[in-house]
Amino acid sequence: MFRGTNIDCRLTDQYKCGQTTCPPPRRAFDARSNERGFTVIEVVVALAIFALSLTVLFSTIADALSNTASAEALSRAGILAQSVLNRVGRDITIQKGIV
């Protein structure tokens, strides 16, 4: 039994785990104990930092997609110009004095 109580320690988990002595009685929850946790302000600040990080990340991704689309358009324009220049002299006749 627990010291000074009527509770049989064989009913506790410690006795089942092989301990032969009864554990000390547990204290009731004390709000001023050394229990650690996060305060509400810490959680709010962490969420604000997380939201700001996501905003920066998503704007960077959007800019990258826009730059990729612009680069693709410029690449196609360059390929088209190159193909037109390749046709000069072969399919398009060159005439003197005509620009």
C-alpha positions in Angstrom: 0.0 0.0 0.0 1.0 3.6 -0.4 2.6 5.1 2.6 -0.2 6.4 4.9 -3.0 5.6 2.4 -5.4 2.8 1.7 -4.5 2.5 -2.0 -3.0 -0.9 -2.9 0.2 -0.2 -5.0 -0.3 -3.5 -6.9 -3.0 -1.7 -8.8 -0.6 0.9 -10.2 1.5 0.7 -13.4 4.8 0.9 -11.5 4.0 -2.3 -9.6 3.2 -4.0 -12.9 6.6 -2.9 -14.3 8.5 -4.9 -11.7 9.0 -2.3 -8.9 8.3 -3.8 -5.5 8.2 -0.6 -3.6 5.2 1.8 -3.8 5.8 5.1 -5.7 5.4 8.4 -3.8 1.9 9.9 -4.1 1.4 12.2 -7.0 0.9 15.9 -6.4 -2.2 17.6 -7.7 -1.8 20.0 -10.7 -0.3 23.2 -9.6 -0.5 26.1 -12.1 2.7 27.6 -10.7 4.7 24.4 -11.1 7.8 24.2 -13.3 5.8 22.8 -16.2 7.0 24.3 -19.5 4.9 25.3 -22.4 4.3 28.0 -25.0 2.4 31.1 -24.1 -0.2 32.6 -26.4 2.0 35.4 -27.5 4.8 33.0 -28.5 2.4 31.1 -30.6 1.0 34.3 -32.3 4.5 35.5 -33.0 5.5 32.1 -34.4 2.4 32.1 -36.7 3.1 35.7 -37.8 6.7 34.7 -38.8 5.4 31.6 -40.6 2.8 33.7 -42.5 5.5 36.3 -43.5 7.8 33.5 -44.7 5.1 31.9 -46.8 4.2 35.3 -48.3 7.8 35.9 -49.3 8.1 32.3 -50.6 5.0 32.5 -52.7 5.9 35.9 -54.2 9.3 34.5 -55.1 7.7 31.5 -56.8 5.3 33.8 -58.7 8.1 36.0 -59.9 10.1 33.0 -61.0 7.1 31.7 -63.0 6.6 35.1 -64.6 10.3 35.3 -65.6 10.2 31.8 -67.0 7.2 32.8 -69.2 9.0 35.9 -70.4 12.2 34.0 -71.1 10.2 31.4 -73.2 8.6 34.2 -75.2 12.0 35.8 -75.9 13.5 32.5 -76.9 10.7 31.8 -79.4 11.1 35.3 -80.8 14.8 34.7 -81.3 14.2 31.3 -82.9 11.7 32.9 -85.3 14.1 35.7 -86.2 16.9 33.2 -86.8 14.7 31.1 -89.1 13.7 34.2 -91.1 17.3 35.2 -91.5 18.2 31.7 -92.6 15.6 32.0 -95.4 17.1 35.2 -96.8 19.0 34.4 -99.9 17.5 31.0 -100.3 13.7 31.5 -100.3 13.7 35.3 -100.2 15.6 36.8 -103.1 18.0 39.7 -102.4 17.5 42.7 -104.6 20.0 45.4 -104.9 18.8 48.8 -103.4 15.7 47.4 -101.6 15.7 47.4 -97.9 
